[in-house]
């Protein structure tokens, strides 16, 4: 239920405060310069049942940054997660998780895409989506706004293979590296086609010595 109250500031300026209540408790309040603007905002919010339910939830008032901290406390193999969530925190960290919609996320990602590859934009969106998915699982919101942002097409076609000369030069350079195991890592990548992050995530339990094979349980396409 919405109510609008006229306020007169000490300076004489008139403002209109619109207040929304759900289940008997205040879930949102905002000041406007005109009565029409206050009524429009209240009608829009009352018509958005999902957002109203989210705001009415005790967890809907948690800020994005508060939820992100809960996500960061969970183990992850994604080495870029911290940096991506820091990027989101700078822009929407202080916003209540229940009041963030696709209209807030899309312009930010569009601006980021101006000087970043589609794959980078998709990874950034995915990191933010994890936070909303956590809040959804906890019952603090009723939908994940990041899922409404279109996935950007990625063009990851292999351009070419290393020539024999280039491969030989690469391995020679690895032998001169300060880290003695660099050549072993590069040989693993060359021999399997695994991504660097996949190779670095391998554990001894993933290695089948008799079969001369390694098993990756978590890959980009979701299959072992």
Secondary structure, 3 states (H helix, E strand, C coil): CEEEEEEECCCCCEEEEEEEEECCEEEEEEEECCHHHHHHHHHHHHHCHHHHHHHHCHHHHCEHHHHHHHHHCCCCCCCCHHHHHHHHHHHHCCCEHHHCCHHHHHHHHHHHHCCCCHHHHHHHHHHHHHHHHHHHHCCCCCCCHHHHCCCCCCCCCCCCCCCHHHHHHHHHHHHCCCCCCHHHHHHHHHHHCCCHHHHHCCCHHHEECCCCEECCCCCCCCCC
